[in-house]
Amino acid sequence: MEPSPSAGLGVQRYVDSPVFIDIILLMFGFALGFGAWSKYIEPDHNLIVVGGLVLGALLCVVSTFAQKRRTFEFDTTSRKLEWTSSGLRERTGGTVDFNDVHITLDPSIDETHKGYRIMINTPQGSWPLATGYDSNDKKVEAKAVQLRAVLGQTSDTLLDDSVAELKKQGNLISAATILGRQRGVSTAQAFGDLTQPHAADARNE
């Protein structure tokens, strides 16, 4: 995700808005609504079928409003991050100092497709910079390094910090995914090292 060109001087602004998902949901809603109308105008229409199609169309439309939309503004002048998050039942935001912001990586645990996304961790909560995962891990890591530079933080501990954050959340499988990538071992072996640290230390001696 690239910063918004509309941001002010010294501000990097990122908007996470699921436009593609919204379009898909609206297309499904339109298709279901059209199907409901087609069934309704039939002389021997089945009200149960029509009602089901109408309900499906309404759910698709409502789901577009339920999607979370987040905005992050990194102000290098004031050294503060301003964030907002809005959805069907949520409208919140806040401001946090750069010193309290930690950028880490979050991997997907799909066995067939590997992907990564950037997480923004603060005392107020943790959010993905973009909801979707990117299969280009080098690209995601480079963006994470760039954001850490904006915050004035070193890039050397990105993977270590990511593993530590995921362990703190209790997400050992994701932590093992990053640890395995860092050490060049399988996720299964990395998971064993996390759950049995003494055995890992013995192997390294």
C-alpha positions in Angstrom: 0.0 0.0 0.0 1.4 3.4 -1.0 0.7 6.6 0.9 -2.1 8.9 -0.3 -0.9 11.8 -2.5 -3.5 14.0 -0.8 -1.6 14.0 2.5 -0.1 17.2 3.8 3.6 18.1 4.0 5.4 15.8 6.3 2.5 13.4 6.5 2.2 9.9 5.1 -1.4 8.9 4.9 -2.6 5.4 4.3 -6.2 4.4 3.6 -7.4 0.8 4.0 -10.8 0.7 2.3 -12.0 -2.7 0.9 -13.2 -1.2 -2.4 -12.8 -4.5 -4.4 -14.8 -6.4 -1.8 -17.5 -3.7 -1.8 -17.8 -4.0 -5.6 -18.1 -7.8 -5.5 -20.7 -7.6 -2.7 -22.8 -5.0 -4.6 -22.6 -7.1 -7.8 -23.8 -10.2 -5.9 -26.5 -8.1 -4.3 -27.6 -6.7 -7.7 -27.6 -10.3 -9.2 -29.7 -11.6 -6.3 -32.1 -8.7 -6.5 -32.5 -9.2 -10.2 -33.1 -12.9 -9.7 -35.7 -12.1 -7.0 -37.6 -9.7 -9.4 -37.4 -12.3 -12.2 -38.9 -15.0 -10.0 -41.5 -12.6 -8.6 -43.0 -11.6 -12.0 -43.5 -15.3 -12.9 -47.2 -16.2 -12.7 -46.5 -19.2 -10.4 -43.7 -17.7 -8.4 -42.6 -19.2 -5.1 -42.6 -16.6 -2.3 -40.1 -18.6 -0.3 -37.6 -18.5 -3.2 -38.3 -14.8 -3.8 -37.9 -14.0 -0.1 -34.6 -15.9 0.1 -33.2 -14.0 -2.9 -34.3 -10.7 -1.5 -32.8 -11.5 1.9 -29.5 -12.5 0.2 -29.5 -9.2 -1.7 -30.1 -7.2 1.4 -27.3 -9.0 3.3 -24.8 -8.2 0.5 -25.7 -4.5 0.6 -25.5 -4.4 4.4 -22.2 -6.2 4.4 -20.6 -3.4 2.4 -21.3 -1.0 5.3 -20.0 -3.6 7.8 -16.5 -3.6 6.2 -13.9 -1.8 8.3 -12.3 1.3 6.8 -9.2 2.6 8.4 -7.0 5.6 7.9 -3.4 6.1 9.3 -1.6 9.4 9.2 2.1 9.4 10.1 3.0 13.0 10.9 6.8 13.3 10.9 6.6 16.9 12.1 4.7 16.2 15.3 6.0 12.6 15.4 2.5 11.3 16.0 0.3 8.7 14.4 -3.4 9.6 13.9 -5.7 6.8 13.1 -9.4 6.3 12.5 -11.5 3.1 12.1 -15.1 3.1 11.0 -17.7 0.4 10.2 -21.3 -0.4 10.7 -21.1 -0.5 14.5 -17.8 1.3 14.9 -16.5 4.8 14.6 -13.4 5.5 16.6 -9.9 6.9 16.3 -7.0 8.3 18.3 -3.5 9.7 18.3 -0.3 8.0 19.6 3.3 9.1 19.8 5.8 7.5 17.4 7.7 6.0 20.3 4.6 3.9 21.2 4.1 2.6 17.7 5.7 -0.8 16.6 5.6 -2.1 13.1 5.6 -5.9 12.7 4.7 -8.5 10.1 1.7 -10.8 10.2 1.8 -13.9 8.0 -1.2 -15.8 6.7 -1.4 -19.5 7.7 -2.9 -20.8 4.6 -1.0 -24.0 3.6 -1.4 -23.4 -0.1 -0.7 -19.7 -0.4 1.7 -17.7 1.8 1.2 -14.0 2.3 2.2 -11.2 4.6 0.8 -7.9 5.8 2.0 -5.1 8.0 0.7 -4.7 11.5 0.6 -1.4 13.4 0.8 -2.1 17.1 0.1 0.6 19.7 -1.1 0.7 23.4 -4.5 1.6 22.0 -4.7 -1.6 19.8 -3.3 -3.4 16.8 -4.5 -3.0 13.2 -3.3 -4.1 9.8 -2.0 -1.4 7.5 -4.0 -3.2 4.8 -6.6 -6.0 5.5 -5.4 -8.2 2.6 -2.2 -10.3 2.5 0.4 -9.8 -0.2 2.3 -12.9 -1.5 5.3 -10.7 -2.3 7.0 -11.0 1.1 10.0 -8.9 0.1 7.7 -6.1 -0.9 5.8 -6.2 2.4 9.1 -6.4 4.4 10.5 -3.4 2.5 7.4 -1.3 3.2 7.6 -2.3 6.9 11.3 -1.3 7.0 10.3 2.1 5.4 7.6 2.7 8.0 10.0 1.8 10.8 12.5 4.4 9.4 9.7 7.0 9.4 9.2 6.2 13.1 13.0 6.4 13.7 13.3 2.7 14.5 15.9 0.2 13.3 15.0 -2.4 10.7 17.3 -5.0 12.2 14.8 -6.3 14.7 11.8 -6.4 12.4 11.5 -10.2 12.4 12.4 -10.6 16.1 9.8 -8.0 17.0 7.2 -9.7 14.8 7.8 -13.1 16.5 7.6 -11.5 19.9 4.4 -9.7 19.1 2.7 -12.8 17.7 3.9 -14.8 20.8 2.4 -12.2 23.1 -0.9 -12.6 21.2 -0.8 -16.3 21.6 -0.5 -16.8 17.8 2.3 -19.4 17.9 1.7 -20.8 14.4 2.1 -17.3 12.8 5.1 -16.7 15.0 6.6 -20.0 13.9 6.0 -19.1 10.2 8.2 -15.9 10.6 10.8 -17.7 12.8 11.1 -20.5 10.3 11.6 -18.0 7.5 14.2 -16.1 9.6 16.2 -19.2 10.4 15.7 -21.1 7.2 13.9 -24.0 8.8 10.4 -25.5 8.4 7.5 -24.0 10.2 7.1 -27.2 12.1 10.6 -27.1 13.4 10.3 -23.4 14.3 7.0 -24.2 16.2 8.8 -26.9 18.2 11.6 -24.4 19.0 8.9 -22.0 20.3 7.1 -24.5 22.4 10.3 -26.3 23.6 12.9 -23.6 23.8 15.3 -25.9 25.8 15.5 -28.4 23.0 16.3 -25.6 20.5 19.1 -24.3 22.8 20.5 -27.8 23.0 20.6 -28.1 19.2 22.4 -24.8 18.9 25.1 -25.7 21.3 
